[in-house]
């Protein structure tokens, strides 16, 4: 099991932009900054390239005044795990659980485990 505390991820809705000075789709500055900061939280021992895995993402809800779509925060986290070699490819996610928790110290906690089916083999 790997447990990583990360800064709060950007929503996929705000992670990418189109056009401007760059042609086509590109990462927005806030997403690039998050990737850099989140990358500092990853240890070499985390880089095991899991192929079939279970992913649990728990986010500290920023506030109660604004509705937020929990599912919009998964993609940036999954892409970070691939970029840093923690998982081989995000298509290997066999099970995904996302939750809100207002009482945690980290903004985002990610737990990655070998898929249960693989553990039984």
MOPAC internal coordinates of N, CA, C and O (Angstrom, degrees):
PM7 1SCF
backbone

  N    0.0000 0     0.00 0     0.00 0    0    0    0
  C    1.4541 1     0.00 0     0.00 0    1    0    0
  C    1.5254 1   109.19 1     0.00 0    2    1    0
  O    1.2310 1   121.08 1   -42.94 1    3    2    1
  N    1.3067 1   115.55 1   137.06 1    3    2    1
  C    1.4569 1   122.30 1   176.35 1    5    3    2
  C    1.5201 1   107.82 1  -117.32 1    6    5    3
  O    1.2310 1   120.64 1   -49.55 1    7    6    5
  N    1.3300 1   116.38 1   130.45 1    7    6    5
  C    1.4699 1   121.73 1   177.15 1    9    7    6
  C    1.5157 1   107.72 1  -122.26 1   10    9    7
  O    1.2310 1   120.74 1   -52.97 1   11   10    9
  N    1.3362 1   116.20 1   127.03 1   11   10    9
  C    1.4614 1   121.34 1  -178.50 1   13   11   10
  C    1.5268 1   108.80 1  -131.68 1   14   13   11
  O    1.2310 1   120.59 1   -50.41 1   15   14   13
  N    1.3123 1   116.47 1   129.59 1   15   14   13
  C    1.4573 1   122.04 1   172.64 1   17   15   14
  C    1.5162 1   108.65 1   -93.04 1   18   17   15
  O    1.2310 1   120.28 1   -55.28 1   19   18   17
  N    1.3199 1   117.07 1   124.72 1   19   18   17
  C    1.4580 1   122.62 1  -176.32 1   21   19   18
  C    1.5224 1   110.86 1  -123.00 1   22   21   19
  O    1.2310 1   120.66 1   -18.94 1   23   22   21
  N    1.3400 1   116.34 1   161.06 1   23   22   21
  C    1.4646 1   118.26 1   169.09 1   25   23   22
  C    1.5254 1   109.14 1   -68.90 1   26   25   23
  O    1.2310 1   120.75 1   -19.00 1   27   26   25
  N    1.3187 1   116.18 1   161.00 1   27   26   25
  C    1.4623 1   120.51 1  -178.48 1   29   27   26
  C    1.5286 1   109.29 1   -59.83 1   30   29   27
  O    1.2310 1   119.67 1   -53.38 1   31   30   29
  N    1.3376 1   118.24 1   126.62 1   31   30   29
  C    1.4722 1   120.67 1  -176.31 1   33   31   30
  C    1.5260 1   111.88 1   -76.37 1   34   33   31
  O    1.2310 1   121.00 1   -23.46 1   35   34   33
  N    1.3238 1   115.70 1   156.54 1   35   34   33
  C    1.4669 1   118.59 1   173.98 1   37   35   34
  C    1.5269 1   110.29 1   -74.63 1   38   37   35
  O    1.2310 1   120.94 1   -26.91 1   39   38   37
  N    1.2944 1   115.81 1   153.09 1   39   38   37
  C    1.4589 1   121.25 1   173.05 1   41   39   38
  C    1.5130 1   108.20 1   -70.25 1   42   41   39
  O    1.2310 1   120.13 1   -34.92 1   43   42   41
  N    1.3174 1   117.35 1   145.08 1   43   42   41
  C    1.4616 1   120.42 1   177.07 1   45   43   42
  C    1.5333 1   110.31 1   -59.97 1   46   45   43
  O    1.2310 1   120.46 1   153.88 1   47   46   45
  N    1.3237 1   116.72 1   -26.12 1   47   46   45
  C    1.4668 1   120.45 1   179.55 1   49   47   46
  C    1.5277 1   112.60 1   -66.16 1   50   49   47
  O    1.2310 1   120.03 1   152.90 1   51   50   49
  N    1.3372 1   117.55 1   -27.10 1   51   50   49
  C    1.4681 1   120.53 1  -178.63 1   53   51   50
  C    1.5232 1   112.58 1  -110.48 1   54   53   51
  O    1.2310 1   119.55 1  -178.62 1   55   54   53
  N    1.3255 1   118.47 1     1.38 1   55   54   53
  C    1.4636 1   121.98 1  -175.17 1   57   55   54
  C    1.5227 1   113.27 1   -76.92 1   58   57   55
  O    1.2310 1   120.21 1   150.36 1   59   58   57
  N    1.3136 1   117.20 1   -29.64 1   59   58   57
  C    1.4646 1   121.19 1  -174.99 1   61   59   58
  C    1.5168 1   111.04 1  -124.19 1   62   61   59
  O    1.2310 1   121.64 1   -29.49 1   63   62   61
  N    1.3226 1   114.46 1   150.51 1   63   62   61
  C    1.4580 1   121.34 1   174.92 1   65   63   62
  C    1.5152 1   109.57 1  -127.90 1   66   65   63
  O    1.2310 1   120.82 1   -14.31 1   67   66   65
  N    1.2964 1   116.03 1   165.69 1   67   66   65
  C    1.4670 1   122.07 1   178.58 1   69   67   66
  C    1.5190 1   109.48 1  -123.79 1   70   69   67
  O    1.2310 1   120.89 1   -35.96 1   71   70   69
  N    1.3194 1   115.90 1   144.04 1   71   70   69
  C    1.4555 1   120.44 1   174.07 1   73   71   70
  C    1.5050 1   113.41 1    72.73 1   74   73   71
  O    1.2310 1   120.80 1    39.00 1   75   74   73
  N    1.3201 1   116.08 1  -141.00 1   75   74   73
  C    1.4597 1   120.98 1  -175.13 1   77   75   74
  C    1.5202 1   110.02 1    70.78 1   78   77   75
  O    1.2310 1   120.02 1    36.53 1   79   78   77
  N    1.3176 1   117.56 1  -143.47 1   79   78   77
  C    1.4644 1   122.07 1   178.77 1   81   79   78
  C    1.5200 1   112.14 1   -73.35 1   82   81   79
  O    1.2310 1   120.57 1   163.35 1   83   82   81
  N    1.3151 1   116.52 1   -16.65 1   83   82   81
  C    1.4587 1   120.70 1  -179.21 1   85   83   82
  C    1.5186 1   109.04 1  -107.92 1   86   85   83
  O    1.2310 1   120.85 1   -35.19 1   87   86   85
  N    1.3062 1   115.99 1   144.81 1   87   86   85
  C    1.4617 1   119.42 1   178.95 1   89   87   86
  C    1.5142 1   109.26 1   -85.94 1   90   89   87
  O    1.2310 1   120.97 1   -41.10 1   91   90   89
  N    1.3097 1   115.75 1   138.90 1   91   90   89
  C    1.4586 1   120.79 1   176.86 1   93   91   90
  C    1.5202 1   112.91 1    75.98 1   94   93   91
  O    1.2310 1   121.72 1    15.60 1   95   94   93
  N    1.3084 1   114.31 1  -164.40 1   95   94   93
  C    1.4623 1   122.23 1  -176.25 1   97   95   94
  C    1.5231 1   109.71 1   -80.70 1   98   97   95
  O    1.2310 1   120.66 1   -42.48 1   99   98   97
  N    1.3500 1   116.34 1   137.52 1   99   98   97
  C    1.4598 1   120.37 1  -179.04 1  101   99   98
  C    1.5267 1   110.13 1  -147.87 1  102  101   99
  O    1.2310 1   121.53 1   -23.28 1  103  102  101
  N    1.3315 1   114.67 1   156.72 1  103  102  101
  C    1.4616 1   120.24 1   179.06 1  105  103  102
  C    1.5233 1   109.46 1   -72.23 1  106  105  103
  O    1.2310 1   121.54 1   -41.56 1  107  106  105
  N    1.3274 1   114.65 1   138.44 1  107  106  105
  C    1.4573 1   121.21 1   179.19 1  109  107  106
  C    1.5330 1   109.43 1   -79.88 1  110  109  107
  O    1.2310 1   119.94 1   -23.73 1  111  110  109
  N    1.3447 1   117.73 1   156.27 1  111  110  109
  C    1.4642 1   120.91 1  -178.39 1  113  111  110
  C    1.5330 1   114.15 1   -55.59 1  114  113  111
  O    1.2310 1   119.73 1   141.65 1  115  114  113
  N    1.3264 1   118.12 1   -38.35 1  115  114  113
  C    1.4651 1   120.24 1   179.79 1  117  115  114
  C    1.5320 1   111.44 1   -65.27 1  118  117  115
  O    1.2310 1   120.21 1   143.16 1  119  118  117
  N    1.3241 1   117.20 1   -36.84 1  119  118  117
  C    1.4611 1   121.66 1   177.37 1  121  119  118
  C    1.5243 1   110.02 1   -67.73 1  122  121  119
  O    1.2310 1   120.07 1   135.86 1  123  122  121
  N    1.3277 1   117.47 1   -44.14 1  123  122  121
  C    1.4611 1   120.83 1   178.14 1  125  123  122
  C    1.5278 1   111.47 1   -60.78 1  126  125  123
  O    1.2310 1   120.19 1   139.66 1  127  126  125
  N    1.3283 1   117.24 1   -40.34 1  127  126  125
  C    1.4670 1   121.56 1   178.34 1  129  127  126
  C    1.5220 1   110.67 1   -65.55 1  130  129  127
  O    1.2310 1   120.45 1   138.52 1  131  130  129
  N    1.3462 1   116.75 1   -41.48 1  131  130  129
  C    1.4690 1   120.22 1   177.91 1  133  131  130
  C    1.5267 1   110.51 1   -63.11 1  134  133  131
  O    1.2310 1   119.93 1   135.65 1  135  134  133
  N    1.3372 1   117.75 1   -44.35 1  135  134  133
  C    1.4624 1   121.25 1   178.95 1  137  135  134
  C    1.5284 1   111.16 1   -57.36 1  138  137  135
  O    1.2310 1   120.79 1   137.18 1  139  138  137
  N    1.3159 1   116.09 1   -42.82 1  139  138  137
  C    1.4674 1   120.42 1  -179.11 1  141  139  138
  C    1.5273 1   110.95 1   -65.35 1  142  141  139
  O    1.2310 1   120.38 1   132.39 1  143  142  141
  N    1.3284 1   116.89 1   -47.61 1  143  142  141
  C    1.4624 1   120.82 1  -179.87 1  145  143  142
  C    1.5278 1   110.91 1   -65.87 1  146  145  143
  O    1.2310 1   120.15 1   134.55 1  147  146  145
  N    1.3215 1   117.32 1   -45.45 1  147  146  145
  C    1.4696 1   121.00 1  -179.66 1  149  147  146
  C    1.5283 1   110.70 1   -62.52 1  150  149  147
  O    1.2310 1   120.35 1   144.00 1  151  150  149
  N    1.3261 1   116.94 1   -36.00 1  151  150  149
  C    1.4575 1   120.69 1   179.42 1  153  151  150
  C    1.5151 1   113.27 1   -61.82 1  154  153  151
  O    1.2310 1   120.09 1   153.20 1  155  154  153
  N    1.3319 1   117.43 1   -26.80 1  155  154  153
  C    1.4720 1   120.37 1   178.39 1  157  155  154
  C    1.5264 1   112.18 1   -71.64 1  158  157  155
  O    1.2310 1   119.98 1   164.47 1  159  158  157
  N    1.3140 1   117.64 1   -15.53 1  159  158  157
  C    1.4670 1   121.46 1  -178.81 1  161  159  158
  C    1.5299 1   112.68 1   -89.06 1  162  161  159
  O    1.2310 1   120.57 1   175.39 1  163  162  161
  N    1.3268 1   116.52 1    -4.61 1  163  162  161
  C    1.4612 1   120.91 1  -175.35 1  165  163  162
  C    1.5273 1   109.20 1   -97.17 1  166  165  163
  O    1.2310 1   121.05 1   -51.03 1  167  166  165
  N    1.3262 1   115.60 1   128.97 1  167  166  165
  C    1.4615 1   121.70 1  -179.59 1  169  167  166
  C    1.5205 1   110.04 1   -95.61 1  170  169  167
  O    1.2310 1   120.80 1   -22.54 1  171  170  169
  N    1.3154 1   116.07 1   157.46 1  171  170  169
  C    1.4656 1   120.34 1   177.39 1  173  171  170
  C    1.5233 1   111.45 1   -58.11 1  174  173  171
  O    1.2310 1   120.20 1   146.29 1  175  174  173
  N    1.3280 1   117.22 1   -33.71 1  175  174  173
  C    1.4727 1   120.55 1  -179.53 1  177  175  174
  C    1.5254 1   112.35 1   -66.95 1  178  177  175
  O    1.2310 1   120.00 1   163.16 1  179  178  177
  N    1.3262 1   117.60 1   -16.84 1  179  178  177
  C    1.4692 1   121.33 1   178.03 1  181  179  178
  C    1.5227 1   112.19 1   -77.93 1  182  181  179
  O    1.2310 1   119.98 1   159.80 1  183  182  181
  N    1.3117 1   117.63 1   -20.20 1  183  182  181
  C    1.4699 1   122.89 1  -171.33 1  185  183  182
  C    1.5340 1   110.92 1   -82.24 1  186  185  183
  O    1.2310 1   120.62 1  -103.92 1  187  186  185
  N    1.3233 1   116.43 1    76.08 1  187  186  185
  C    1.4671 1   120.02 1  -175.81 1  189  187  186
  C    1.5237 1   113.34 1  -112.55 1  190  189  187
  O    1.2310 1   119.71 1   176.02 1  191  190  189
  N    1.3101 1   118.16 1    -3.98 1  191  190  189
  C    1.4594 1   121.71 1   174.36 1  193  191  190
  C    1.5229 1   115.07 1    61.11 1  194  193  191
  O    1.2310 1   120.67 1  -132.49 1  195  194  193
  N    1.3431 1   116.32 1    47.51 1  195  194  193
  C    1.4675 1   119.85 1   178.48 1  197  195  194
  C    1.5247 1   110.46 1   -57.58 1  198  197  195
  O    1.2310 1   120.86 1   -39.09 1  199  198  197
  N    1.3213 1   115.97 1   140.91 1  199  198  197
  C    1.4694 1   120.53 1  -179.17 1  201  199  198
  C    1.5276 1   111.97 1   -99.78 1  202  201  199
  O    1.2310 1   119.26 1   134.78 1  203  202  201
  N    1.2964 1   119.02 1   -45.22 1  203  202  201
  C    1.4676 1   123.20 1   176.82 1  205  203  202
  C    1.5176 1   106.62 1  -119.93 1  206  205  203
  O    1.2310 1   121.10 1   -61.77 1  207  206  205
  N    1.3091 1   115.50 1   118.23 1  207  206  205
  C    1.4577 1   118.34 1  -171.50 1  209  207  206
  C    1.5265 1   111.77 1  -145.39 1  210  209  207
  O    1.2310 1   121.82 1   -16.46 1  211  210  209
  N    1.3103 1   114.11 1   163.54 1  211  210  209
  C    1.4508 1   124.03 1   173.43 1  213  211  210
  C    1.5232 1   107.14 1  -108.80 1  214  213  211
  O    1.2310 1   120.29 1   -44.69 1  215  214  213
  N    1.3138 1   117.05 1   135.31 1  215  214  213
  C    1.4578 1   122.02 1  -177.32 1  217  215  214
  C    1.5219 1   109.68 1  -122.03 1  218  217  215
  O    1.2310 1   121.21 1   -51.93 1  219  218  217
  N    1.3249 1   115.30 1   128.07 1  219  218  217
  C    1.4612 1   121.53 1   174.78 1  221  219  218
  C    1.5251 1   106.76 1  -121.16 1  222  221  219
  O    1.2310 1   120.82 1   -57.12 1  223  222  221
  N    1.3206 1   116.04 1   122.88 1  223  222  221
  C    1.4607 1   122.06 1   177.38 1  225  223  222
  C    1.5170 1   107.90 1  -118.37 1  226  225  223
  O    1.2310 1   120.84 1   -57.59 1  227  226  225
  N    1.3173 1   116.00 1   122.41 1  227  226  225
  C    1.4554 1   121.08 1   178.22 1  229  227  226
  C    1.5288 1   107.83 1  -118.20 1  230  229  227
  O    1.2310 1   120.58 1   -54.18 1  231  230  229
  N    1.3163 1   116.50 1   125.82 1  231  230  229
  C    1.4588 1   122.21 1  -177.45 1  233  231  230
  C    1.5221 1   110.43 1  -114.13 1  234  233  231
  O    1.2310 1   121.23 1   -40.50 1  235  234  233
  N    1.3322 1   115.25 1   139.50 1  235  234  233
  C    1.4606 1   119.63 1   172.57 1  237  235  234
  C    1.5173 1   107.01 1   -80.38 1  238  237  235
  O    1.2310 1   120.79 1   -60.77 1  239  238  237
  N    1.3222 1   116.09 1   119.23 1  239  238  237
  C    1.4743 1   120.55 1  -177.80 1  241  239  238
  C    1.5276 1   108.57 1   -63.58 1  242  241  239
  O    1.2310 1   120.38 1   -57.21 1  243  242  241
  N    1.3409 1   116.88 1   122.79 1  243  242  241
  C    1.4674 1   119.63 1  -176.17 1  245  243  242
  C    1.5228 1   114.30 1   -63.12 1  246  245  243
  O    1.2310 1   119.99 1   140.92 1  247  246  245
  N    1.3153 1   117.62 1   -39.08 1  247  246  245
  C    1.4600 1   120.87 1   178.15 1  249  247  246
  C    1.5235 1   108.74 1  -163.12 1  250  249  247
  O    1.2310 1   121.13 1   -11.54 1  251  250  249
  N    1.3027 1   115.44 1   168.46 1  251  250  249
  C    1.4687 1   120.32 1  -178.69 1  253  251  250
  C    1.5234 1   112.00 1   -99.46 1  254  253  251
  O    1.2310 1   119.82 1   173.36 1  255  254  253
  N    1.3186 1   117.95 1    -6.64 1  255  254  253
  C    1.4550 1   120.81 1  -174.55 1  257  255  254
  C    1.5133 1   113.25 1   -79.01 1  258  257  255
  O    1.2310 1   119.95 1   153.51 1  259  258  257
  N    1.3100 1   117.71 1   -26.49 1  259  258  257
  C    1.4589 1   121.46 1  -174.04 1  261  259  258
  C    1.5210 1   110.25 1  -116.27 1  262  261  259
  O    1.2310 1   120.69 1   -47.16 1  263  262  261
  N    1.3100 1   116.30 1   132.84 1  263  262  261
  C    1.4596 1   118.27 1   177.18 1  265  263  262
  C    1.5209 1   108.53 1   -74.69 1  266  265  263
  O    1.2310 1   120.70 1   -36.04 1  267  266  265
  N    1.3115 1   116.27 1   143.96 1  267  266  265
  C    1.4589 1   122.28 1  -178.69 1  269  267  266
  C    1.5193 1   108.19 1  -135.69 1  270  269  267
  O    1.2310 1   120.71 1   -37.65 1  271  270  269
  N    1.3125 1   116.24 1   142.35 1  271  270  269
  C    1.4505 1   123.02 1   179.19 1  273  271  270
  C    1.5266 1   107.94 1   -92.85 1  274  273  271
  O    1.2310 1   120.22 1   -75.36 1  275  274  273
  N    1.3025 1   117.18 1   104.64 1  275  274  273
  C    1.4591 1   123.07 1  -175.45 1  277  275  274
  C    1.5215 1   112.17 1   -54.98 1  278  277  275
  O    1.2310 1   120.10 1   140.78 1  279  278  277
  N    1.3130 1   117.42 1   -39.22 1  279  278  277
  C    1.4570 1   121.40 1  -176.95 1  281  279  278
  C    1.5193 1   114.71 1   -64.60 1  282  281  279
  O    1.2310 1   119.97 1   158.82 1  283  282  281
  N    1.3268 1   117.66 1   -21.18 1  283  282  281
  C    1.4627 1   121.04 1  -178.79 1  285  283  282
  C    1.5248 1   113.25 1   -72.66 1  286  285  283
  O    1.2310 1   119.54 1   172.34 1  287  286  285
  N    1.3290 1   118.49 1    -7.66 1  287  286  285
  C    1.4569 1   121.39 1  -176.41 1  289  287  286
  C    1.5293 1   113.12 1   -99.28 1  290  289  287
  O    1.2310 1   119.71 1   172.72 1  291  290  289
  N    1.3179 1   118.16 1    -7.28 1  291  290  289
  C    1.4669 1   121.30 1  -175.73 1  293  291  290
  C    1.5150 1   113.58 1   -71.94 1  294  293  291
  O    1.2310 1   119.21 1   137.49 1  295  294  293
  N    1.3099 1   119.11 1   -42.51 1  295  294  293
  C    1.4667 1   122.18 1  -169.63 1  297  295  294
  C    1.5194 1   113.06 1   -62.19 1  298  297  295
  O    1.2310 1   119.81 1   135.96 1  299  298  297
  N    1.3144 1   117.97 1   -44.04 1  299  298  297
  C    1.4648 1   119.87 1  -179.94 1  301  299  298
  C    1.5240 1   110.88 1   -64.00 1  302  301  299
  O    1.2310 1   120.21 1   141.70 1  303  302  301
  N    1.3359 1   117.21 1   -38.30 1  303  302  301
  C    1.4715 1   120.76 1   177.52 1  305  303  302
  C    1.5231 1   109.88 1   -65.70 1  306  305  303
  O    1.2310 1   119.83 1   133.29 1  307  306  305
  N    1.3226 1   117.92 1   -46.71 1  307  306  305
  C    1.4655 1   120.99 1  -179.78 1  309  307  306
  C    1.5267 1   111.58 1   -61.16 1  310  309  307
  O    1.2310 1   120.36 1   137.63 1  311  310  309
  N    1.3167 1   116.91 1   -42.37 1  311  310  309
  C    1.4618 1   120.07 1   179.15 1  313  311  310
  C    1.5309 1   111.49 1   -64.81 1  314  313  311
  O    1.2310 1   120.06 1   145.20 1  315  314  313
  N    1.3243 1   117.49 1   -34.80 1  315  314  313
  C    1.4644 1   121.28 1   176.24 1  317  315  314
  C    1.5300 1   110.55 1   -63.70 1  318  317  315
  O    1.2310 1   120.42 1   137.77 1  319  318  317
  N    1.3320 1   116.81 1   -42.23 1  319  318  317
  C    1.4637 1   121.07 1  -179.89 1  321  319  318
  C    1.5309 1   111.06 1   -62.33 1  322  321  319
  O    1.2310 1   120.36 1   141.92 1  323  322  321
  N    1.3180 1   116.92 1   -38.08 1  323  322  321
  C    1.4717 1   121.14 1   177.57 1  325  323  322
  C    1.5260 1   110.08 1   -69.37 1  326  325  323
  O    1.2310 1   120.47 1   133.08 1  327  326  325
  N    1.3271 1   116.70 1   -46.92 1  327  326  325
  C    1.4652 1   121.25 1  -176.54 1  329  327  326
  C    1.5259 1   112.50 1   -59.58 1  330  329  327
  O    1.2310 1   120.45 1   149.74 1  331  330  329
  N    1.3285 1   116.75 1   -30.26 1  331  330  329
  C    1.4670 1   120.82 1  -178.03 1  333  331  330
  C    1.5291 1   113.00 1  -100.74 1  334  333  331
  O    1.2310 1   119.95 1  -171.06 1  335  334  333
  N    1.3255 1   117.70 1     8.94 1  335  334  333
  C    1.4590 1   120.62 1   173.78 1  337  335  334
  C    1.5110 1   116.00 1    74.55 1  338  337  335
  O    1.2310 1   120.13 1  -163.84 1  339  338  337
  N    1.3198 1   117.36 1    16.16 1  339  338  337
  C    1.4676 1   120.27 1   177.68 1  341  339  338
  C    1.5179 1   109.21 1   -73.70 1  342  341  339
  O    1.2310 1   120.81 1   138.70 1  343  342  341
  N    1.3215 1   116.07 1   -41.30 1  343  342  341
  C    1.4656 1   122.08 1   173.26 1  345  343  342
  C    1.5171 1   107.64 1  -121.53 1  346  345  343
  O    1.2310 1   120.41 1   -29.89 1  347  346  345
  N    1.3209 1   116.83 1   150.11 1  347  346  345
  C    1.4705 1   120.80 1  -178.47 1  349  347  346
  C    1.5244 1   111.33 1   -69.59 1  350  349  347
  O    1.2310 1   120.43 1   138.51 1  351  350  349
  N    1.3238 1   116.79 1   -41.49 1  351  350  349
  C    1.4691 1   121.75 1  -178.89 1  353  351  350
  C    1.5138 1   107.12 1  -159.85 1  354  353  351
  O    1.2310 1   120.10 1   -36.76 1  355  354  353
  N    1.3178 1   117.41 1   143.24 1  355  354  353
  C    1.4671 1   118.80 1  -178.28 1  357  355  354
  C    1.5230 1   112.99 1   -70.64 1  358  357  355
  O    1.2310 1   119.97 1   169.90 1  359  358  357
  N    1.3226 1   117.67 1   -10.10 1  359  358  357
  C    1.4685 1   119.87 1   173.46 1  361  359  358
  C    1.5249 1   111.00 1   -72.01 1  362  361  359
  O    1.2310 1   119.87 1   168.89 1  363  362  361
  N    1.3334 1   117.85 1   -11.11 1  363  362  361
  C    1.4594 1   121.83 1   178.53 1  365  363  362
  C    1.5146 1   114.00 1   -83.02 1  366  365  363
  O    1.2310 1   120.17 1  -178.11 1  367  366  365
  N    1.3271 1   117.28 1     1.89 1  367  366  365
  C    1.4645 1   120.51 1   179.06 1  369  367  366
  C    1.5313 1   109.13 1   -72.83 1  370  369  367
  O    1.2310 1   120.64 1   -66.29 1  371  370  369
  N    1.3176 1   116.38 1   113.71 1  371  370  369
  C    1.4679 1   122.43 1  -179.70 1  373  371  370
  C    1.5293 1   111.89 1   -87.85 1  374  373  371
  O    1.2310 1   120.75 1   152.51 1  375  374  373
  N    1.3208 1   116.16 1   -27.49 1  375  374  373
  C    1.4661 1   120.72 1  -177.56 1  377  375  374
  C    1.5164 1   107.85 1  -149.70 1  378  377  375
  O    1.2310 1   120.59 1   -43.79 1  379  378  377
  N    1.3320 1   116.48 1   136.21 1  379  378  377
  C    1.4539 1   122.21 1  -179.71 1  381  379  378
  C    1.5187 1   108.98 1  -130.08 1  382  381  379
  O    1.2310 1   120.95 1   -50.75 1  383  382  381
  N    1.3255 1   115.78 1   129.25 1  383  382  381
  C    1.4597 1   121.80 1   176.65 1  385  383  382
  C    1.5173 1   107.37 1  -128.54 1  386  385  383
  O    1.2310 1   120.97 1   -53.71 1  387  386  385
  N    1.3273 1   115.75 1   126.29 1  387  386  385
  C    1.4640 1   120.72 1   176.85 1  389  387  386
  C    1.5177 1   109.04 1  -123.59 1  390  389  387
  O    1.2310 1   121.28 1   -42.98 1  391  390  389
  N    1.3348 1   115.16 1   137.02 1  391  390  389
  C    1.4593 1   120.08 1  -178.74 1  393  391  390
  C    1.5248 1   110.63 1  -141.47 1  394  393  391
  O    1.2310 1   121.47 1   -23.79 1  395  394  393
  N    1.3291 1   114.80 1   156.21 1  395  394  393
  C    1.4623 1   122.60 1   169.63 1  397  395  394
  C    1.5220 1   107.66 1   -97.53 1  398  397  395
  O    1.2310 1   120.17 1   -32.00 1  399  398  397
  N    1.3233 1   117.28 1   148.00 1  399  398  397
  C    1.4634 1   122.29 1   173.52 1  401  399  398
  C    1.5199 1   107.16 1  -152.16 1  402  401  399
  O    1.2310 1   120.02 1   -60.82 1  403  402  401
  N    1.3017 1   117.57 1   119.18 1  403  402  401
  C    1.4581 1   120.75 1  -178.39 1  405  403  402
  C    1.5164 1   113.06 1   -83.37 1  406  405  403
  O    1.2310 1   119.53 1   169.12 1  407  406  405
  N    1.3261 1   118.51 1   -10.88 1  407  406  405
  C    1.4585 1   121.36 1  -171.58 1  409  407  406
  C    1.5178 1   114.47 1  -108.26 1  410  409  407
  O    1.2310 1   119.53 1  -157.46 1  411  410  409
  N    1.3230 1   118.49 1    22.54 1  411  410  409
  C    1.4590 1   119.30 1   179.83 1  413  411  410
  C    1.5215 1   110.73 1  -102.54 1  414  413  411
  O    1.2310 1   120.81 1   -26.66 1  415  414  413
  N    1.3305 1   116.07 1   153.34 1  415  414  413
  C    1.4624 1   119.87 1  -177.58 1  417  415  414
  C    1.5260 1   111.85 1   -78.64 1  418  417  415
  O    1.2310 1   119.47 1   141.60 1  419  418  417
  N    1.3340 1   118.63 1   -38.40 1  419  418  417
  C    1.4636 1   121.59 1   176.98 1  421  419  418
  C    1.5212 1   109.56 1   -79.64 1  422  421  419
  O    1.2310 1   120.69 1   -27.71 1  423  422  421
  N    1.3298 1   116.28 1   152.29 1  423  422  421
  C    1.4625 1   120.39 1   176.65 1  425  423  422
  C    1.5224 1   111.74 1   -73.31 1  426  425  423
  O    1.2310 1   121.12 1   148.67 1  427  426  425
  N    1.3364 1   115.46 1   -31.33 1  427  426  425
  C    1.4647 1   121.35 1  -178.63 1  429  427  426
  C    1.5226 1   108.18 1  -147.53 1  430  429  427
  O    1.2310 1   120.36 1   -51.55 1  431  430  429
  N    1.3083 1   116.91 1   128.45 1  431  430  429
  C    1.4608 1   121.56 1   175.13 1  433  431  430
  C    1.5170 1   107.55 1  -118.80 1  434  433  431
  O    1.2310 1   121.34 1   -50.97 1  435  434  433
  N    1.3262 1   115.05 1   129.03 1  435  434  433
  C    1.4518 1   121.93 1  -178.97 1  437  435  434
  C    1.5208 1   107.86 1  -117.19 1  438  437  435
  O    1.2310 1   120.82 1   -51.29 1  439  438  437
  N    1.3244 1   116.04 1   128.71 1  439  438  437
  C    1.4635 1   121.53 1   176.68 1  441  439  438
  C    1.5201 1   107.51 1  -121.76 1  442  441  439
  O    1.2310 1   121.28 1   -55.50 1  443  442  441
  N    1.3340 1   115.17 1   124.50 1  443  442  441
  C    1.4587 1   121.69 1  -179.25 1  445  443  442
  C    1.5228 1   107.61 1  -119.26 1  446  445  443
  O    1.2310 1   120.59 1   -50.94 1  447  446  445
  N    1.3221 1   116.47 1   129.06 1  447  446  445
  C    1.4579 1   121.77 1   178.55 1  449  447  446
  C    1.5174 1   109.88 1  -132.47 1  450  449  447
  O    1.2310 1   121.20 1   -27.89 1  451  450  449
  N    1.3182 1   115.30 1   152.11 1  451  450  449
  C    1.4600 1   119.70 1   170.94 1  453  451  450
  C    1.5284 1   107.28 1   -58.53 1  454  453  451
  O    1.2310 1   120.01 1   -41.76 1  455  454  453
  N    1.3206 1   117.58 1   138.24 1  455  454  453
  C    1.4713 1   120.69 1  -179.67 1  457  455  454
  C    1.5139 1   109.17 1   -57.57 1  458  457  455
  O    1.2310 1   120.54 1   -38.97 1  459  458  457
  N    1.3182 1   116.58 1   141.03 1  459  458  457
  C    1.4718 1   122.01 1  -176.74 1  461  459  458
  C    1.5121 1   112.40 1   -56.75 1  462  461  459
  O    1.2310 1   120.65 1   145.00 1  463  462  461
  N    1.3245 1   116.36 1   -35.00 1  463  462  461
  C    1.4645 1   119.88 1  -179.50 1  465  463  462
  C    1.5332 1   110.15 1   -61.92 1  466  465  463
  O    1.2310 1   120.80 1   143.93 1  467  466  465
  N    1.3374 1   116.08 1   -36.07 1  467  466  465
  C    1.4553 1   120.44 1   179.82 1  469  467  466
  C    1.5258 1   111.12 1   -73.74 1  470  469  467
  O    1.2310 1   120.25 1   148.38 1  471  470  469
  N    1.3303 1   117.12 1   -31.62 1  471  470  469
  C    1.4639 1   120.41 1   179.29 1  473  471  470
  C    1.5183 1   111.11 1   -68.49 1  474  473  471
  O    1.2310 1   119.97 1   148.43 1  475  474  473
  N    1.3156 1   117.67 1   -31.57 1  475  474  473
  C    1.4674 1   121.62 1  -178.83 1  477  475  474
  C    1.5162 1   112.48 1   -76.13 1  478  477  475
  O    1.2310 1   119.90 1   158.23 1  479  478  477
  N    1.3085 1   117.79 1   -21.77 1  479  478  477
  C    1.4684 1   121.66 1  -176.55 1  481  479  478
  C    1.5194 1   112.02 1   -73.50 1  482  481  479
  O    1.2310 1   120.10 1   180.00 1  483  482  481

